[in-house]
Amino acid sequence: MPGGALTTHACPLGKLGIGRPEEALADAEEATALWQRLAAAAPVAYDGYLANALTNLAALLIDPGRCEEACPMAEKAVTERRRLARDDPSQPADLATALSAHG
């Protein structure tokens, strides 16, 4: 992942594992917003990362019962992953992950 993005991407899930779900959710929301800006500027480089961030955020939103917010994000992640899988044959595993999280 580019620059410090790995830390931004992994941190929310780590905080969830140590009992800090509110911080995990805030970090995931911030990371998703950053990936959205990056993907808007350079879609080829960042759309996959955005799809990952949306999948993670959707998963975190389901836990506090915010399904109405989680579902559109999960659907967008699946849509992005389907598009990426059409363009790049190495993407089906990521599509499968997004579909599993969405289901």
N, CA, C and O atoms as CSV, one atom per row, in Angstrom:
chain,resi,resn,atom,element,x,y,z
A,1,MET,N,N,0.842,-1.188,0.000
A,1,MET,CA,C,0.000,0.000,0.000
A,1,MET,C,C,0.879,1.240,0.000
A,1,MET,O,O,1.990,1.213,0.531
A,2,PRO,N,N,0.402,2.305,-0.580
A,2,PRO,CA,C,1.197,3.517,-0.666
A,2,PRO,C,C,1.441,4.165,0.688
A,2,PRO,O,O,0.562,4.182,1.550
A,3,GLY,N,N,2.636,4.692,0.864
A,3,GLY,CA,C,2.985,5.489,2.033
A,3,GLY,C,C,2.529,4.889,3.342
A,3,GLY,O,O,2.796,3.721,3.624
A,4,GLY,N,N,1.831,5.699,4.157
A,4,GLY,CA,C,1.339,5.257,5.453
A,4,GLY,C,C,-0.030,4.633,5.383
A,4,GLY,O,O,-0.685,4.460,6.411
A,5,ALA,N,N,-0.471,4.297,4.209
A,5,ALA,CA,C,-1.830,3.786,4.043
A,5,ALA,C,C,-2.030,2.462,4.744
A,5,ALA,O,O,-3.133,2.180,5.212
A,6,LEU,N,N,-0.996,1.638,4.833
A,6,LEU,CA,C,-1.161,0.358,5.513
A,6,LEU,C,C,-1.575,0.575,6.954
A,6,LEU,O,O,-2.469,-0.109,7.452
A,7,THR,N,N,-0.941,1.513,7.626
A,7,THR,CA,C,-1.307,1.819,9.000
A,7,THR,C,C,-2.740,2.327,9.068
A,7,THR,O,O,-3.505,1.917,9.941
A,8,THR,N,N,-3.105,3.209,8.160
A,8,THR,CA,C,-4.457,3.749,8.143
A,8,THR,C,C,-5.476,2.650,7.903
A,8,THR,O,O,-6.564,2.672,8.478
A,9,HIS,N,N,-5.128,1.685,7.053
A,9,HIS,CA,C,-6.041,0.619,6.688
A,9,HIS,C,C,-6.178,-0.406,7.826
A,9,HIS,O,O,-7.283,-0.872,8.102
A,10,ALA,N,N,-5.072,-0.757,8.484
A,10,ALA,CA,C,-5.084,-1.829,9.470
A,10,ALA,C,C,-5.496,-1.362,10.860
A,10,ALA,O,O,-6.027,-2.158,11.635
A,11,CYS,N,N,-5.270,-0.117,11.193
A,11,CYS,CA,C,-5.503,0.391,12.536
A,11,CYS,C,C,-6.934,0.205,13.042
A,11,CYS,O,O,-7.108,-0.224,14.183
A,12,PRO,N,N,-7.954,0.504,12.257
A,12,PRO,CA,C,-9.311,0.345,12.780
A,12,PRO,C,C,-9.602,-1.073,13.245
A,12,PRO,O,O,-10.221,-1.262,14.293
A,13,LEU,N,N,-9.171,-2.063,12.493
A,13,LEU,CA,C,-9.451,-3.439,12.874
A,13,LEU,C,C,-8.662,-3.836,14.111
A,13,LEU,O,O,-9.136,-4.633,14.920
A,14,GLY,N,N,-7.460,-3.288,14.265
A,14,GLY,CA,C,-6.675,-3.561,15.464
A,14,GLY,C,C,-7.334,-2.994,16.712
A,14,GLY,O,O,-7.341,-3.644,17.757
A,15,LYS,N,N,-7.886,-1.797,16.615
A,15,LYS,CA,C,-8.564,-1.192,17.760
A,15,LYS,C,C,-9.825,-1.963,18.117
A,15,LYS,O,O,-10.185,-2.055,19.290
A,16,LEU,N,N,-10.492,-2.511,17.125
A,16,LEU,CA,C,-11.672,-3.315,17.389
A,16,LEU,C,C,-11.282,-4.532,18.215
A,16,LEU,O,O,-11.993,-4.921,19.142
A,17,GLY,N,N,-10.144,-5.129,17.871
A,17,GLY,CA,C,-9.676,-6.320,18.581
A,17,GLY,C,C,-9.289,-6.067,20.027
A,17,GLY,O,O,-9.249,-7.006,20.821
A,18,ILE,N,N,-9.001,-4.820,20.389
A,18,ILE,CA,C,-8.622,-4.531,21.777
A,18,ILE,C,C,-9.724,-3.791,22.520
A,18,ILE,O,O,-9.468,-3.129,23.526
A,19,GLY,N,N,-10.941,-3.906,22.024
A,19,GLY,CA,C,-12.089,-3.373,22.753
A,19,GLY,C,C,-12.309,-1.883,22.642
A,19,GLY,O,O,-12.825,-1.267,23.574
A,20,ARG,N,N,-11.932,-1.290,21.525
A,20,ARG,CA,C,-12.145,0.141,21.322
A,20,ARG,C,C,-12.952,0.355,20.036
A,20,ARG,O,O,-12.462,0.978,19.095
A,21,PRO,N,N,-14.185,-0.158,19.994
A,21,PRO,CA,C,-14.966,-0.115,18.747
A,21,PRO,C,C,-15.296,1.280,18.260
A,21,PRO,O,O,-15.351,1.501,17.050
A,22,GLU,N,N,-15.518,2.235,19.158
A,22,GLU,CA,C,-15.847,3.593,18.716
A,22,GLU,C,C,-14.661,4.213,17.980
A,22,GLU,O,O,-14.838,4.880,16.961
A,23,GLU,N,N,-13.453,3.992,18.499
A,23,GLU,CA,C,-12.257,4.508,17.846
A,23,GLU,C,C,-12.013,3.780,16.531
A,23,GLU,O,O,-11.598,4.390,15.545
A,24,ALA,N,N,-12.269,2.481,16.518
A,24,ALA,CA,C,-12.098,1.705,15.293
A,24,ALA,C,C,-13.014,2.239,14.205
A,24,ALA,O,O,-12.594,2.398,13.059
A,25,LEU,N,N,-14.255,2.515,14.556
A,25,LEU,CA,C,-15.218,3.032,13.585
A,25,LEU,C,C,-14.797,4.411,13.081
A,25,LEU,O,O,-14.863,4.674,11.880
A,26,ALA,N,N,-14.366,5.289,13.978
A,26,ALA,CA,C,-13.922,6.632,13.574
A,26,ALA,C,C,-12.716,6.540,12.639
A,26,ALA,O,O,-12.649,7.264,11.645
A,27,ASP,N,N,-11.773,5.665,12.945
A,27,ASP,CA,C,-10.596,5.502,12.087
A,27,ASP,C,C,-10.995,4.948,10.716
A,27,ASP,O,O,-10.472,5.384,9.690
A,28,ALA,N,N,-11.914,3.995,10.704
A,28,ALA,CA,C,-12.362,3.413,9.431
A,28,ALA,C,C,-13.085,4.449,8.582
A,28,ALA,O,O,-12.927,4.473,7.361
A,29,GLU,N,N,-13.877,5.304,9.222
A,29,GLU,CA,C,-14.561,6.372,8.486
A,29,GLU,C,C,-13.546,7.351,7.894
A,29,GLU,O,O,-13.683,7.786,6.751
A,30,GLU,N,N,-12.528,7.690,8.684
A,30,GLU,CA,C,-11.499,8.606,8.190
A,30,GLU,C,C,-10.709,7.974,7.043
A,30,GLU,O,O,-10.445,8.625,6.033
A,31,ALA,N,N,-10.337,6.710,7.204
A,31,ALA,CA,C,-9.594,6.016,6.155
A,31,ALA,C,C,-10.413,5.938,4.867
A,31,ALA,O,O,-9.880,6.138,3.776
A,32,THR,N,N,-11.694,5.650,4.995
A,32,THR,CA,C,-12.556,5.558,3.814
A,32,THR,C,C,-12.640,6.903,3.109
A,32,THR,O,O,-12.593,6.961,1.880
A,33,ALA,N,N,-12.762,7.972,3.863
A,33,ALA,CA,C,-12.805,9.310,3.261
A,33,ALA,C,C,-11.496,9.619,2.524
A,33,ALA,O,O,-11.515,10.208,1.443
A,34,LEU,N,N,-10.376,9.227,3.102
A,34,LEU,CA,C,-9.084,9.440,2.442
A,34,LEU,C,C,-8.991,8.635,1.147
A,34,LEU,O,O,-8.562,9.157,0.118
A,35,TRP,N,N,-9.389,7.374,1.197
A,35,TRP,CA,C,-9.358,6.539,-0.008
A,35,TRP,C,C,-10.305,7.077,-1.066
A,35,TRP,O,O,-10.004,6.988,-2.256
A,36,GLN,N,N,-11.447,7.634,-0.665
A,36,GLN,CA,C,-12.377,8.215,-1.636
A,36,GLN,C,C,-11.725,9.385,-2.373
A,36,GLN,O,O,-11.861,9.508,-3.591
A,37,ARG,N,N,-11.023,10.238,-1.641
A,37,ARG,CA,C,-10.331,11.366,-2.284
A,37,ARG,C,C,-9.229,10.878,-3.221
A,37,ARG,O,O,-9.085,11.374,-4.339
A,38,LEU,N,N,-8.454,9.901,-2.753
A,38,LEU,CA,C,-7.383,9.369,-3.593
A,38,LEU,C,C,-7.944,8.698,-4.844
A,38,LEU,O,O,-7.416,8.883,-5.941
A,39,ALA,N,N,-9.009,7.923,-4.681
A,39,ALA,CA,C,-9.616,7.224,-5.819
A,39,ALA,C,C,-10.241,8.205,-6.806
A,39,ALA,O,O,-10.240,7.959,-8.012
A,40,ALA,N,N,-10.767,9.300,-6.308
A,40,ALA,CA,C,-11.333,10.308,-7.208
A,40,ALA,C,C,-10.235,10.931,-8.074
A,40,ALA,O,O,-10.468,11.265,-9.236
A,41,ALA,N,N,-9.052,11.082,-7.505
A,41,ALA,CA,C,-7.945,11.689,-8.236
A,41,ALA,C,C,-7.224,10.694,-9.141
A,41,ALA,O,O,-6.744,11.063,-10.212
A,42,ALA,N,N,-7.148,9.442,-8.717
A,42,ALA,CA,C,-6.420,8.417,-9.483
A,42,ALA,C,C,-7.123,7.071,-9.333
A,42,ALA,O,O,-6.650,6.209,-8.593
A,43,PRO,N,N,-8.246,6.878,-10.025
A,43,PRO,CA,C,-9.050,5.671,-9.850
A,43,PRO,C,C,-8.294,4.367,-10.088
A,43,PRO,O,O,-8.469,3.408,-9.335
A,44,VAL,N,N,-7.471,4.319,-11.109
A,44,VAL,CA,C,-6.762,3.074,-11.420
A,44,VAL,C,C,-5.866,2.666,-10.249
A,44,VAL,O,O,-5.757,1.482,-9.929
A,45,ALA,N,N,-5.245,3.621,-9.630
A,45,ALA,CA,C,-4.322,3.331,-8.534
A,45,ALA,C,C,-5.028,3.013,-7.224
A,45,ALA,O,O,-4.507,2.236,-6.424
A,46,TYR,N,N,-6.206,3.595,-6.983
A,46,TYR,CA,C,-6.778,3.539,-5.634
A,46,TYR,C,C,-8.165,2.925,-5.497
A,46,TYR,O,O,-8.638,2.759,-4.373
A,47,ASP,N,N,-8.833,2.581,-6.591
A,47,ASP,CA,C,-10.183,2.020,-6.459
A,47,ASP,C,C,-10.215,0.732,-5.642
A,47,ASP,O,O,-11.151,0.508,-4.875
A,48,GLY,N,N,-9.211,-0.105,-5.798
A,48,GLY,CA,C,-9.159,-1.350,-5.015
A,48,GLY,C,C,-9.035,-1.087,-3.523
A,48,GLY,O,O,-9.666,-1.757,-2.705
A,49,TYR,N,N,-8.214,-0.106,-3.183
A,49,TYR,CA,C,-8.067,0.254,-1.771
A,49,TYR,C,C,-9.366,0.829,-1.215
A,49,TYR,O,O,-9.742,0.560,-0.074
A,50,LEU,N,N,-10.039,1.618,-2.035
A,50,LEU,CA,C,-11.325,2.166,-1.609
A,50,LEU,C,C,-12.329,1.049,-1.377
A,50,LEU,O,O,-13.064,1.075,-0.390
A,51,ALA,N,N,-12.370,0.071,-2.270
A,51,ALA,CA,C,-13.284,-1.057,-2.083
A,51,ALA,C,C,-12.984,-1.792,-0.781
A,51,ALA,O,O,-13.908,-2.184,-0.068
A,52,ASN,N,N,-11.700,-1.986,-0.461
A,52,ASN,CA,C,-11.331,-2.621,0.811
A,52,ASN,C,C,-11.811,-1.795,1.996
A,52,ASN,O,O,-12.368,-2.331,2.954
A,53,ALA,N,N,-11.593,-0.498,1.925
A,53,ALA,CA,C,-11.997,0.382,3.030
A,53,ALA,C,C,-13.511,0.361,3.216
A,53,ALA,O,O,-13.996,0.337,4.347
A,54,LEU,N,N,-14.257,0.369,2.116
A,54,LEU,CA,C,-15.724,0.312,2.208
A,54,LEU,C,C,-16.187,-1.002,2.823
A,54,LEU,O,O,-17.120,-1.021,3.626
A,55,THR,N,N,-15.537,-2.099,2.447
A,55,THR,CA,C,-15.878,-3.402,3.025
A,55,THR,C,C,-15.628,-3.403,4.526
A,55,THR,O,O,-16.468,-3.859,5.302
A,56,ASN,N,N,-14.463,-2.887,4.936
A,56,ASN,CA,C,-14.134,-2.838,6.365
A,56,ASN,C,C,-15.097,-1.942,7.129
A,56,ASN,O,O,-15.558,-2.304,8.211
A,57,LEU,N,N,-15.402,-0.780,6.576
A,57,LEU,CA,C,-16.304,0.147,7.248
A,57,LEU,C,C,-17.697,-0.465,7.370
A,57,LEU,O,O,-18.333,-0.360,8.418
A,58,ALA,N,N,-18.163,-1.093,6.320
A,58,ALA,CA,C,-19.484,-1.739,6.380
A,58,ALA,C,C,-19.522,-2.789,7.487
A,58,ALA,O,O,-20.500,-2.885,8.228
A,59,ALA,N,N,-18.457,-3.572,7.593
A,59,ALA,CA,C,-18.404,-4.603,8.636
A,59,ALA,C,C,-18.429,-3.984,10.034
A,59,ALA,O,O,-19.075,-4.513,10.938
A,60,LEU,N,N,-17.734,-2.875,10.207
A,60,LEU,CA,C,-17.717,-2.211,11.509
A,60,LEU,C,C,-19.058,-1.566,11.843
A,60,LEU,O,O,-19.442,-1.505,13.011
A,61,LEU,N,N,-19.768,-1.087,10.834
A,61,LEU,CA,C,-21.068,-0.445,11.070
A,61,LEU,C,C,-22.149,-1.455,11.447
A,61,LEU,O,O,-23.088,-1.113,12.165
A,62,ILE,N,N,-22.028,-2.678,10.976
A,62,ILE,CA,C,-23.041,-3.686,11.291
A,62,ILE,C,C,-23.043,-3.996,12.785
A,62,ILE,O,O,-24.108,-4.199,13.370
A,63,ASP,N,N,-21.864,-4.037,13.410
A,63,ASP,CA,C,-21.789,-4.380,14.832
A,63,ASP,C,C,-22.604,-3.449,15.727
A,63,ASP,O,O,-23.326,-3.938,16.596
A,64,PRO,N,N,-22.520,-2.117,15.550
A,64,PRO,CA,C,-23.357,-1.266,16.403
A,64,PRO,C,C,-24.787,-1.130,15.884
A,64,PRO,O,O,-25.521,-0.249,16.332
A,65,GLY,N,N,-25.192,-1.985,14.948
A,65,GLY,CA,C,-26.569,-1.958,14.467
A,65,GLY,C,C,-26.884,-0.850,13.489
A,65,GLY,O,O,-28.023,-0.386,13.425
A,66,ARG,N,N,-25.902,-0.418,12.729
A,66,ARG,CA,C,-26.108,0.664,11.761
A,66,ARG,C,C,-26.177,0.090,10.351
A,66,ARG,O,O,-25.503,0.562,9.435
A,67,CYS,N,N,-27.005,-0.935,10.200
A,67,CYS,CA,C,-27.115,-1.651,8.920
A,67,CYS,C,C,-27.551,-0.753,7.783
A,67,CYS,O,O,-27.120,-0.943,6.646
A,68,GLU,N,N,-28.404,0.230,8.070
A,68,GLU,CA,C,-28.866,1.115,6.998
A,68,GLU,C,C,-27.714,1.914,6.397
A,68,GLU,O,O,-27.797,2.342,5.246
A,69,GLU,N,N,-26.652,2.118,7.153
A,69,GLU,CA,C,-25.458,2.783,6.630
A,69,GLU,C,C,-24.487,1.777,6.019
A,69,GLU,O,O,-23.792,2.081,5.050
A,70,ALA,N,N,-24.447,0.576,6.596
A,70,ALA,CA,C,-23.488,-0.433,6.161
A,70,ALA,C,C,-23.826,-1.006,4.792
A,70,ALA,O,O,-22.933,-1.225,3.973
A,71,CYS,N,N,-25.096,-1.246,4.541
A,71,CYS,CA,C,-25.485,-1.906,3.288
A,71,CYS,C,C,-25.074,-1.142,2.038
A,71,CYS,O,O,-24.518,-1.755,1.126
A,72,PRO,N,N,-25.318,0.172,1.944
A,72,PRO,CA,C,-24.879,0.875,0.731
A,72,PRO,C,C,-23.361,0.835,0.531
A,72,PRO,O,O,-22.888,0.775,-0.604
A,73,MET,N,N,-22.605,0.868,1.613
A,73,MET,CA,C,-21.147,0.807,1.488
A,73,MET,C,C,-20.701,-0.564,0.998
A,73,MET,O,O,-19.828,-0.678,0.138
A,74,ALA,N,N,-21.313,-1.601,1.558
A,74,ALA,CA,C,-20.980,-2.956,1.114
A,74,ALA,C,C,-21.359,-3.145,-0.349
A,74,ALA,O,O,-20.621,-3.774,-1.108
A,75,GLU,N,N,-22.501,-2.606,-0.744
A,75,GLU,CA,C,-22.933,-2.715,-2.142
A,75,GLU,C,C,-21.974,-1.970,-3.074
A,75,GLU,O,O,-21.667,-2.452,-4.164
A,76,LYS,N,N,-21.506,-0.802,-2.647
A,76,LYS,CA,C,-20.554,-0.047,-3.465
A,76,LYS,C,C,-19.238,-0.816,-3.585
A,76,LYS,O,O,-18.627,-0.839,-4.654
A,77,ALA,N,N,-18.800,-1.446,-2.488
A,77,ALA,CA,C,-17.569,-2.238,-2.527
A,77,ALA,C,C,-17.716,-3.387,-3.517
A,77,ALA,O,O,-16.798,-3.651,-4.293
A,78,VAL,N,N,-18.850,-4.068,-3.502
A,78,VAL,CA,C,-19.083,-5.177,-4.430
A,78,VAL,C,C,-19.105,-4.665,-5.870
A,78,VAL,O,O,-18.520,-5.281,-6.760
A,79,THR,N,N,-19.776,-3.550,-6.092
A,79,THR,CA,C,-19.824,-2.970,-7.435
A,79,THR,C,C,-18.425,-2.647,-7.946
A,79,THR,O,O,-18.088,-2.952,-9.090
A,80,GLU,N,N,-17.602,-2.019,-7.079
A,80,GLU,CA,C,-16.228,-1.690,-7.468
A,80,GLU,C,C,-15.430,-2.957,-7.750
A,80,GLU,O,O,-14.693,-3.026,-8.733
A,81,ARG,N,N,-15.579,-3.955,-6.888
A,81,ARG,CA,C,-14.827,-5.199,-7.063
A,81,ARG,C,C,-15.247,-5.927,-8.336
A,81,ARG,O,O,-14.408,-6.524,-9.011
A,82,ARG,N,N,-16.536,-5.884,-8.672
A,82,ARG,CA,C,-16.993,-6.502,-9.926
A,82,ARG,C,C,-16.362,-5.794,-11.125
A,82,ARG,O,O,-15.904,-6.436,-12.070
A,83,ARG,N,N,-16.345,-4.474,-11.072
A,83,ARG,CA,C,-15.733,-3.712,-12.160
A,83,ARG,C,C,-14.249,-4.026,-12.272
A,83,ARG,O,O,-13.736,-4.246,-13.369
A,84,LEU,N,N,-13.567,-4.047,-11.148
A,84,LEU,CA,C,-12.138,-4.340,-11.157
A,84,LEU,C,C,-11.862,-5.763,-11.648
A,84,LEU,O,O,-10.885,-5.995,-12.360
A,85,ALA,N,N,-12.714,-6.710,-11.273
A,85,ALA,CA,C,-12.542,-8.101,-11.707
A,85,ALA,C,C,-12.727,-8.238,-13.218
A,85,ALA,O,O,-12.069,-9.061,-13.855
A,86,ARG,N,N,-13.625,-7.429,-13.792
A,86,ARG,CA,C,-13.800,-7.440,-15.254
A,86,ARG,C,C,-12.541,-6.929,-15.950
A,86,ARG,O,O,-12.164,-7.423,-17.013
A,87,ASP,N,N,-11.896,-5.933,-15.339
A,87,ASP,CA,C,-10.720,-5.303,-15.946
A,87,ASP,C,C,-9.421,-6.058,-15.681
A,87,ASP,O,O,-8.471,-5.944,-16.456
A,88,ASP,N,N,-9.372,-6.824,-14.598
A,88,ASP,CA,C,-8.128,-7.482,-14.187
A,88,ASP,C,C,-8.439,-8.881,-13.678
A,88,ASP,O,O,-9.102,-9.025,-12.651
A,89,PRO,N,N,-7.979,-9.907,-14.367
A,89,PRO,CA,C,-8.297,-11.272,-13.972
A,89,PRO,C,C,-7.740,-11.692,-12.603
A,89,PRO,O,O,-8.126,-12.737,-12.079
A,90,SER,N,N,-6.851,-10.900,-12.027
A,90,SER,CA,C,-6.318,-11.256,-10.704
A,90,SER,C,C,-7.231,-10.796,-9.570
A,90,SER,O,O,-6.916,-11.037,-8.404
A,91,GLN,N,N,-8.338,-10.150,-9.872
A,91,GLN,CA,C,-9.210,-9.556,-8.858
A,91,GLN,C,C,-10.319,-10.459,-8.288
A,91,GLN,O,O,-10.925,-10.063,-7.293
A,92,PRO,N,N,-10.623,-11.628,-8.838
A,92,PRO,CA,C,-11.758,-12.395,-8.315
A,92,PRO,C,C,-11.691,-12.720,-6.816
A,92,PRO,O,O,-12.731,-12.778,-6.160
A,93,ALA,N,N,-10.506,-12.929,-6.269
A,93,ALA,CA,C,-10.412,-13.220,-4.828
A,93,ALA,C,C,-10.907,-12.034,-4.016
A,93,ALA,O,O,-11.588,-12.215,-3.008
A,94,ASP,N,N,-10.573,-10.829,-4.442
A,94,ASP,CA,C,-11.046,-9.633,-3.738
A,94,ASP,C,C,-12.547,-9.470,-3.903
A,94,ASP,O,O,-13.230,-9.025,-2.981
A,95,LEU,N,N,-13.064,-9.826,-5.069
A,95,LEU,CA,C,-14.510,-9.787,-5.271
A,95,LEU,C,C,-15.184,-10.779,-4.343
A,95,LEU,O,O,-16.219,-10.468,-3.754
A,96,ALA,N,N,-14.622,-11.955,-4.202
A,96,ALA,CA,C,-15.194,-12.959,-3.303
A,96,ALA,C,C,-15.220,-12.448,-1.866
A,96,ALA,O,O,-16.190,-12.679,-1.144
A,97,THR,N,N,-14.172,-11.762,-1.450
A,97,THR,CA,C,-14.135,-11.190,-0.095
A,97,THR,C,C,-15.233,-10.159,0.087
A,97,THR,O,O,-15.929,-10.160,1.103
A,98,ALA,N,N,-15.392,-9.279,-0.892
A,98,ALA,CA,C,-16.431,-8.250,-0.797
A,98,ALA,C,C,-17.828,-8.877,-0.784
A,98,ALA,O,O,-18.702,-8.433,-0.040
A,99,LEU,N,N,-18.033,-9.897,-1.598
A,99,LEU,CA,C,-19.329,-10.579,-1.618
A,99,LEU,C,C,-19.602,-11.278,-0.288
A,99,LEU,O,O,-20.732,-11.269,0.200
A,100,SER,N,N,-18.576,-11.879,0.294
A,100,SER,CA,C,-18.749,-12.546,1.598
A,100,SER,C,C,-19.119,-11.544,2.680
A,100,SER,O,O,-19.984,-11.813,3.514
A,101,ALA,N,N,-18.468,-10.393,2.665
A,101,ALA,CA,C,-18.762,-9.357,3.663
A,101,ALA,C,C,-20.149,-8.781,3.438
A,101,ALA,O,O,-20.824,-8.403,4.395
A,102,HIS,N,N,-20.579,-8.710,2.194
A,102,HIS,CA,C,-21.886,-8.138,1.865
A,102,HIS,C,C,-23.008,-9.076,2.252
A,102,HIS,O,O,-24.075,-8.631,2.676
A,103,GLY,N,N,-22.780,-10.365,2.110
A,103,GLY,CA,C,-23.837,-11.354,2.372
A,103,GLY,C,C,-24.170,-11.456,3.796
A,103,GLY,O,O,-25.039,-12.244,4.172
